[in-house]
Amino acid sequence: MRGEVKVNSQRNQSGVAMIIALFALLLLSVVGLGMMYSTNMETSINGNYRDKQEAFYAALAGLQEARDRIQPSWGDIPAPTALPSTSFQNVIYILSDASTVKPWDPTKKYFDTELCQEKVMGLSGTSGVPCTTIASGSTWYKTYDHSLGGIWNLPNPLDLKWVRITVKGNNMTPVPVNGDNTVADQACWNGANQMSTPSTYTTGCRPKAGVTAIFVTSSGGGYSSSGPAIVITGDGTGATATAVMQPETTGYVASITLTTGGSGYTIAPTVTITGDGTGATATAVLSSTGTVTTTPGAVTSVTMTTGGAYAGPPSPPPTVNFSGGGGTGASAVAVLSSSGTVVTDGYVTAVTVNNGGSGYTSPPTVNFSGGGGSASGAAATAVLGTSGKVVSLNVSSLGTQCYSQASDVVVSFSPGSGSGATAVGVLEPTRSCIYSASVTAAPNCNNKLSSANGYSPPDQKSSVTFNDVGNKSAYGTLHVSTADDKSPSSFLVNYPGHDATGYSASTFSSTLTIYVSPGTTTAWPIHSSQQDCNNIQVTATTGYRLQSITVTDGGSGYTSTPTVNITGGTGDSSGGSTYPTATATLGFPVSSVTVTSGGNHYTSAPTVSFTGGGGGCGVCTPATATASVVTTSTWVYPVDHVTVTAGGSGYTSPPSVSFGSTSGSGAAAMANISGTTATTYPVDHVDVNTGGSGYTSALTTVSFSGGGGMNAAATATIGQQLTGGYSVNTITVNTAGSGYTYDPTITICGTNNAGMFGCPIGSGPGSGATAVSQINGGVKYGKVYLVTALAQTKTGGRSMLQMEVSTPVMGFGFGGALTLDGPNPVIDAMPNSLNFTIKGADKNLCNDIADPDHPAIDGYDDPNASPPTHSVEDIISSLPRPDHYTGSGGTPSVQNGYASLGESMGTPAGLESLINTIYNKTGANHYGNNPSSIALGDCPTHNTSDASCHTIIDYVEGDLTLNGNATGYGTLVVTGTLTMSGNFTWYGLVLVIGDGHMEFNGGGNGQIIGQLIDAKIWDSYTTKTKLSSLGSPTFKWNGGGVNAVQFDHCWSTKLMDAFNWTPPPTTKPLKVLSFRILPY
């Protein structure tokens, strides 16, 4: 029983196990099926996501490609220029395959389901609902088919289908640019924000402008003095202008200047004047000085000029000699005449002295004259005797003695071998010295001249002079009586003195004083309270000084010079007076004459005379002599002719002919040669006969022909003469007008365009004048483009993306009152003055509509710079008084000007283009480094709109220093360092662009009203190597005083309007402003 029961229990257990196993198998099957379903779902989701990603990135690639292709510098697709229109192709489609992709066709697979949302071309749509309609026709779009490029013909091209490019309007996106959905104007980019086109701007975000200048490109001619009508045609209105005429002149040949005279002319060459004029004629004039050209030859004959006189046979005829002339080898013989003459020929043999005369200090010259015929050549020397007389006295010193009369001068001669010489003195005509002095016994001297009173020897006083008369140069000795030591007894003159004025009277009375030196005296010694002898009177007799000594008798027999002794007169050597001294000069007679040459051809005795030798004194007599002559008579014959025996060769000029002979002389002749001589001349000058008309300097030439010469050259000077007509000199803009977006066409009315282009019928006279206009400059805001792309994969993954991109702000960017245009500026000092300010508020001196506040200072920090820059922080940290810098954005008003300055003002290329435009502006003043002065202009009211305001343009290539109290008005560019100090003020634009270095020194009240921009764009103003990006400008302001910088748009942006600046196109990719995924 137990066993059966056991068996049944096992069977029951096996059944349960099977059921459990079947259940487990069923459960596993369910799990497996679930897992399989889950895997398929995940795979499907992953595939769809991957398709969407592929479509997204394909569309994104299309956006980026379109952004590059409309880049102004390198893009290959011209960007649209205006908002979409049914009349113009302002919508651009870039297609992957034009044969299948037609976004403008609602029936095609890749239809543009978004365009109606942009409210253009009369389209409208419901937000979030794909468009089903589109503009009709094909005049509104332009396509670029990518299927034509090799990359799009690949087996598996990208999933991008099309990219659409349009100019963005204010209301083309879900959120209007200015918040007003009804405004459809073009959207612009101001560097910081999008904005609707301003009222003063037009299509393309360009400023509407007036005509600022009209430039004459051709003056034309033949107009009347009142000038032609000026027609201005453009998209603006209101501009008018007046032609300023100038008398028309024509060029004529005023003169011809010879640059080289040439050579070889035998007659004047013909002058030809060519050019753009007619009628000028001129005549060449040869120089008066020529060049002789000789062809060498031989001596052909000899022509006698003088036959001479030669001895006949048996003496031979003279030989004939040739010299010079450049040749050699000529020879000839002389033939004497058969007819001779008897010639008497003599010579001087001796000279006999008839009277030796007297007084010769040296041998006189012996002269011969006369003697008949051609007598000449006699010469002789005189010999003096040994015993003579005194002929003169040479006074070596006149001495200082004083004489009452000439006989007082005693002259004697000793020793000497001769005797009888006498001489007398000659006195000066005017009394000038003291000859003697007399005293009276009374009164006595005040005191005794005794030993007791210090006088030694007693009873006399030496060196006493006259106190009351003369120059106190004379002095002597006063003697008193020995009996009482005080009674005057005599006065002895020791030194006569000399005073031609004081001692000119014959006598005078005077008291006495003590002599010290000429003109200096001292008082007498004092005893008993009185001077010893200043009380007496003496009477002086004046005399004369010696003037000269005259020999009255020379004496005789003197063989040696005697000594001259001169005595007499008043004065003694102990008192310092000196006697005259003199030396004697002896003269002698001529004792004989020695003949040194007898001469020749004398037929009779010549006359003998003597000159020189020192004779002719008052006691001298002349010598006389007689010549003796010996004569002979002979037959002589002249040379009759010369026979040439050999002509020689190489003679360029006739050689000299000479005759050699010992038996005669005098023949002379000239040689004749066979060579030829020609004289040629250069051109000396050119005379203008008629000036002609219509000539200009550049096209007028002068040439020479004929005359046998060459190489003459000359230039013509062109003068101007009135024709009676007028040409257009300049054109003055009367009213600028407004609304011009491009330079309007200028038509100058004349006979060539009467009744056309707005010119009145009958316009004229005159024609040919042309001109071009210039409108105001200004900022060109960036143009905003909407770029939309559609991509779809093969499996249906679809993505539509949209990007807004912008060109940069171009032109003159609006910075701060002070703009430090570059990263990390170098600021060593800023003023701590209580009164110093920089203000960004528009001073608006022209009473225009004021600008909104500008920053006081604009720095420059490029947000893309690596490493980052910190210009704004550096500027703020350098300001001692932050509250003095006011303007937009709070205090201190310092902002980053990167966006507002734009690319034109934010790159070296843009700023260089700016200053080049200013440099090339008509009327700009150009200066080198450190000019001593510059033009300043004038604007008495400081209002740029007033007619009295005359602004200037100064461009300094280098450094400039401005100081003092002057004021400038206009535009100033400095490429080096600008240094300002004191009270110097500038109204206008100050552009320190180049080295970008500015320094202010000291206090004062100097100001800059307008705008100041400091930028470094070059390594140095001398090399002008352009930097790849803006460098760090340098700005230093030491001191402050009441200096200031204040923004004024009248003196900033309005001045810039006068420059038609076209900045270089941007080289950067277009700026991405926004990006969105569209649900269409």
PEKARA-V178524 format. One line per field, one symbol per residue. ss: DSSP state (H for helix, E for strand, C for the rest). Layout:
ss: ???
//
This chain:
ss: CHHHHHHHHHHHHHHHHHHHHHHHHHHHHHHHHHHHHHHHHHHHHHHHHHHHHHHHHHHHHHHHHHHHHCCCCCCCCCCCCCCCCCCCCCEEEEECCCCCCCCCCCCCCCCCCCHHHHCCCCCCCCCCCCCCCCCCCCCCEEEEEHHHCHHHHCCCCCCEEEEEEEECECCCCCCCCCCCCCCCCEEEECCCCEEECCCCEECCCEECECEEEEEEEEEEECECCCCCCEEEECCCECCEEEEEEEEEEEEEEEEEEEEECCECECCCCEEEEECCCEEEEEEEEEEEEEEEEEECECEEEEEEEEEEEEECCCCCCCEEEEECCCCEEEEEEEEEEEEEEEEEEEEEEEEEEEECCECECCCCEEEEECCCCCCEEEEEEEEEEEEEEEEEEEEEECCCCEECCHHHCEEEEECCCCEEEEEEEEECCCCCEEEEEEECCCCCCCCCCCCCCCCCCCCEEEEEEECCCCCCCCEEEEEECCCCCCCEEEEEEEECCCCCCCCCCCEEEECEEEEEECCEEECCCEECCEECCCCCCEEEEEEECEEEEEEEEEEECECCCCEEEEECCECCHHHCCCCCEEEEEEEEEEEEEEEEEEEECCCCCCEEEEECCCCCCCCCECCEEEEEEEEEEEEEEEEEEEEEEEEEECECCCCEEEEECCCEEEEEEEEEECCEEEEEEEEEEEEEEEEEECCCHHHCEEEEECCCCECCEEEEEEEEEEEEEEEEEEEEEEECCECECCCCEEEECCCCCCCCCCCCCCCCCCEEEEEEEEECCCCECEEEEEEEEEEECCCCCEEEEEEEEECCCECCCCCCCEEECCCCCEEEECCCCCCCEEECCCCCCCCCCCCCCCCCEEECCCCCCCCCCCHHHHHHHCCCCHHHEECCCCCCCEEECHHHHCCCCCCHHHHHHHHHHHHCCCCCEEECCCCCCCCCCECCCCCCCCCCCECEEEEECCCEEECCCCEEEEEEEECCEEEEECCCEEEEEEEEEECCEEEEECCCCCEEEEEEEEEEEECCCCCCCEEEEEECCEEEECCCCCCEEEECHHHCHHHHCCCCCCCCCCCCCCEEEEEEEECC
//
